[in-house]
């Protein structure tokens, strides 16, 4: 199975990625964390390639069994990008991000949840993703596992994909 987390950058996509990752692990899948690199290869039963990619990638769009999306108010995205990167995003960067999201949203295998629906209540995201994946998991256990994820001291964590300066993790 191939799953992509492809929401707009700074829209809760890393939170969504981790919720989906934890649900898959709890379901008993072996999860290959692929970051933003899709490799066309056969996957055995019980294996999942999990991608996190913000740009529109036609090969990923065609290959993915599920594409999970997040979106957020553009003003909030810009403010978050400025805090995260230390500079204002260009109009070009924002318009590309919107176009990529629109391309993914049109696909039958995509599922979108707005950031505002889960930003203050991760259980909403857990139950939503579990429903899509037809996962019979304990949502409280997934929430505890999510809340136990720490931020790295520097750089990016290889499993959670959180950066040290993710301030909206929880």
C-alpha beads as a LAMMPS data file, in Angstrom:
LAMMPS data file: protein, C-alpha beads

170 atoms
169 bonds

1 atom types
1 bond types

-500.0 500.0 xlo xhi
-500.0 500.0 ylo yhi
-500.0 500.0 zlo zhi

Masses

1 110.0

Atoms # bond

1 1 1 0.000 0.000 0.000
2 1 1 1.175 3.526 -0.759
3 1 1 -0.010 6.482 1.303
4 1 1 0.948 10.091 0.742
5 1 1 0.523 13.016 3.098
6 1 1 0.325 15.902 0.660
7 1 1 -1.236 18.913 2.342
8 1 1 -0.035 22.470 2.056
9 1 1 3.188 23.179 3.918
10 1 1 2.586 24.605 7.419
11 1 1 -1.023 23.326 7.490
12 1 1 -0.687 20.517 10.036
13 1 1 0.590 17.952 7.545
14 1 1 3.326 16.676 9.885
15 1 1 0.762 16.154 12.623
16 1 1 -1.428 14.321 10.091
17 1 1 1.564 12.266 8.905
18 1 1 2.289 11.134 12.469
19 1 1 -1.316 10.252 13.238
20 1 1 -1.551 8.163 10.049
21 1 1 1.855 6.563 10.757
22 1 1 0.855 5.596 14.299
23 1 1 -2.489 4.191 13.132
24 1 1 -0.762 2.077 10.462
25 1 1 1.745 0.739 12.981
26 1 1 -1.055 -0.089 15.406
27 1 1 -2.856 -1.916 12.578
28 1 1 0.229 -4.132 12.276
29 1 1 1.704 -2.716 9.079
30 1 1 5.416 -2.414 8.434
31 1 1 5.766 1.261 7.557
32 1 1 8.567 2.379 5.260
33 1 1 9.119 6.095 5.826
34 1 1 9.900 7.511 2.418
35 1 1 9.916 11.245 3.138
36 1 1 9.298 12.947 -0.187
37 1 1 10.930 10.273 -2.374
38 1 1 8.611 7.848 -4.165
39 1 1 10.215 4.643 -5.395
40 1 1 8.144 2.474 -7.703
41 1 1 8.654 -1.012 -6.320
42 1 1 6.575 -4.019 -5.387
43 1 1 5.434 -4.089 -1.769
44 1 1 4.609 -7.296 0.004
45 1 1 1.532 -7.857 2.133
46 1 1 1.449 -5.839 5.326
47 1 1 3.873 -3.222 4.016
48 1 1 3.205 0.471 3.474
49 1 1 5.296 3.159 1.836
50 1 1 4.438 6.394 3.628
51 1 1 5.362 9.599 1.842
52 1 1 5.149 13.216 2.934
53 1 1 5.286 15.499 -0.069
54 1 1 3.951 19.030 -0.511
55 1 1 4.440 19.468 -4.253
56 1 1 2.123 17.856 -6.791
57 1 1 3.719 14.658 -8.038
58 1 1 1.732 12.895 -10.789
59 1 1 3.508 9.559 -10.188
60 1 1 2.558 9.676 -6.516
61 1 1 -0.997 10.741 -7.364
62 1 1 -1.399 7.737 -9.668
63 1 1 0.294 5.210 -7.394
64 1 1 -1.116 6.155 -3.993
65 1 1 -3.905 4.162 -2.437
66 1 1 -4.667 7.107 -0.153
67 1 1 -3.666 10.764 -0.297
68 1 1 -4.265 12.617 2.955
69 1 1 -4.532 16.401 2.693
70 1 1 -4.628 19.333 5.065
71 1 1 -5.371 22.950 4.331
72 1 1 -5.247 26.095 6.363
73 1 1 -6.136 29.758 6.049
74 1 1 -3.526 31.375 3.770
75 1 1 -2.809 34.229 6.212
76 1 1 -2.058 31.651 8.927
77 1 1 0.157 29.661 6.549
78 1 1 2.145 32.785 5.694
79 1 1 2.566 33.675 9.387
80 1 1 3.641 30.104 10.199
81 1 1 6.146 30.075 7.324
82 1 1 7.602 33.361 8.502
83 1 1 8.006 32.005 12.059
84 1 1 9.424 28.678 10.838
85 1 1 11.790 29.947 8.124
86 1 1 12.499 33.430 9.441
87 1 1 11.304 35.144 6.263
88 1 1 8.048 35.909 4.480
89 1 1 7.059 33.413 1.786
90 1 1 6.880 34.692 -1.766
91 1 1 3.571 35.060 -3.560
92 1 1 4.894 32.460 -6.029
93 1 1 5.469 29.901 -3.244
94 1 1 1.960 30.361 -1.853
95 1 1 0.249 30.251 -5.248
96 1 1 2.154 27.068 -6.165
97 1 1 1.146 25.458 -2.876
98 1 1 -2.526 26.269 -3.521
99 1 1 -2.305 24.907 -7.081
100 1 1 -0.692 21.660 -5.879
101 1 1 -3.392 21.207 -3.239
102 1 1 -6.131 21.821 -5.811
103 1 1 -4.601 19.176 -8.102
104 1 1 -4.587 16.600 -5.292
105 1 1 -8.103 17.537 -4.094
106 1 1 -9.597 16.534 -7.432
107 1 1 -8.454 12.924 -7.112
108 1 1 -10.775 10.126 -6.013
109 1 1 -8.132 8.765 -3.633
110 1 1 -7.669 12.038 -1.711
111 1 1 -9.119 12.961 1.663
112 1 1 -8.968 16.500 3.059
113 1 1 -9.354 17.809 6.581
114 1 1 -8.977 21.514 7.391
115 1 1 -6.368 22.387 10.012
116 1 1 -8.928 24.285 12.088
117 1 1 -10.918 21.066 12.591
118 1 1 -8.092 19.328 14.466
119 1 1 -5.647 21.991 15.658
120 1 1 -7.077 22.020 19.191
121 1 1 -8.311 18.426 19.295
122 1 1 -6.083 15.722 17.786
123 1 1 -8.777 13.136 18.552
124 1 1 -10.805 14.586 15.666
125 1 1 -7.903 13.854 13.301
126 1 1 -7.313 10.399 14.779
127 1 1 -10.958 9.373 14.373
128 1 1 -11.159 10.873 10.862
129 1 1 -8.005 9.080 9.634
130 1 1 -9.006 5.816 11.354
131 1 1 -12.343 5.919 9.568
132 1 1 -10.724 6.406 6.152
133 1 1 -8.253 3.578 6.769
134 1 1 -10.996 1.375 8.262
135 1 1 -8.698 1.013 11.261
136 1 1 -10.042 -0.629 14.375
137 1 1 -7.574 0.881 16.806
138 1 1 -7.869 2.492 20.231
139 1 1 -7.943 6.242 19.491
140 1 1 -6.843 7.047 23.059
141 1 1 -3.755 4.869 22.581
142 1 1 -2.922 6.669 19.311
143 1 1 -3.350 10.023 21.087
144 1 1 -1.028 8.939 23.909
145 1 1 1.572 7.762 21.376
146 1 1 1.291 11.039 19.489
147 1 1 1.605 13.109 22.644
148 1 1 4.737 11.131 23.597
149 1 1 6.559 12.238 20.426
150 1 1 9.271 14.730 21.303
151 1 1 10.960 17.299 19.138
152 1 1 14.598 16.709 18.217
153 1 1 17.252 18.965 19.750
154 1 1 18.271 20.024 16.253
155 1 1 17.399 19.249 12.655
156 1 1 14.622 16.807 11.733
157 1 1 13.630 13.532 13.366
158 1 1 13.864 10.600 10.922
159 1 1 10.628 8.944 12.097
160 1 1 8.298 11.755 13.142
161 1 1 9.648 14.204 10.532
162 1 1 9.225 16.949 13.138
163 1 1 11.871 19.642 13.066
164 1 1 13.378 21.101 16.214
165 1 1 11.482 24.342 15.579
166 1 1 8.005 22.879 15.086
167 1 1 6.145 25.017 17.597
168 1 1 2.642 23.791 16.866
169 1 1 3.263 20.081 17.385
170 1 1 0.685 19.812 20.116

Bonds

1 1 1 2
2 1 2 3
3 1 3 4
4 1 4 5
5 1 5 6
6 1 6 7
7 1 7 8
8 1 8 9
9 1 9 10
10 1 10 11
11 1 11 12
12 1 12 13
13 1 13 14
14 1 14 15
15 1 15 16
16 1 16 17
17 1 17 18
18 1 18 19
19 1 19 20
20 1 20 21
21 1 21 22
22 1 22 23
23 1 23 24
24 1 24 25
25 1 25 26
26 1 26 27
27 1 27 28
28 1 28 29
29 1 29 30
30 1 30 31
31 1 31 32
32 1 32 33
33 1 33 34
34 1 34 35
35 1 35 36
36 1 36 37
37 1 37 38
38 1 38 39
39 1 39 40
40 1 40 41
41 1 41 42
42 1 42 43
43 1 43 44
44 1 44 45
45 1 45 46
46 1 46 47
47 1 47 48
48 1 48 49
49 1 49 50
50 1 50 51
51 1 51 52
52 1 52 53
53 1 53 54
54 1 54 55
55 1 55 56
56 1 56 57
57 1 57 58
58 1 58 59
59 1 59 60
60 1 60 61
61 1 61 62
62 1 62 63
63 1 63 64
64 1 64 65
65 1 65 66
66 1 66 67
67 1 67 68
68 1 68 69
69 1 69 70
70 1 70 71
71 1 71 72
72 1 72 73
73 1 73 74
74 1 74 75
75 1 75 76
76 1 76 77
77 1 77 78
78 1 78 79
79 1 79 80
80 1 80 81
81 1 81 82
82 1 82 83
83 1 83 84
84 1 84 85
85 1 85 86
86 1 86 87
87 1 87 88
88 1 88 89
89 1 89 90
90 1 90 91
91 1 91 92
92 1 92 93
93 1 93 94
94 1 94 95
95 1 95 96
96 1 96 97
97 1 97 98
98 1 98 99
99 1 99 100
100 1 100 101
101 1 101 102
102 1 102 103
103 1 103 104
104 1 104 105
105 1 105 106
106 1 106 107
107 1 107 108
108 1 108 109
109 1 109 110
110 1 110 111
111 1 111 112
112 1 112 113
113 1 113 114
114 1 114 115
115 1 115 116
116 1 116 117
117 1 117 118
118 1 118 119
119 1 119 120
120 1 120 121
121 1 121 122
122 1 122 123
123 1 123 124
124 1 124 125
125 1 125 126
126 1 126 127
127 1 127 128
128 1 128 129
129 1 129 130
130 1 130 131
131 1 131 132
132 1 132 133
133 1 133 134
134 1 134 135
135 1 135 136
136 1 136 137
137 1 137 138
138 1 138 139
139 1 139 140
140 1 140 141
141 1 141 142
142 1 142 143
143 1 143 144
144 1 144 145
145 1 145 146
146 1 146 147
147 1 147 148
148 1 148 149
149 1 149 150
150 1 150 151
151 1 151 152
152 1 152 153
153 1 153 154
154 1 154 155
155 1 155 156
156 1 156 157
157 1 157 158
158 1 158 159
159 1 159 160
160 1 160 161
161 1 161 162
162 1 162 163
163 1 163 164
164 1 164 165
165 1 165 166
166 1 166 167
167 1 167 168
168 1 168 169
169 1 169 170
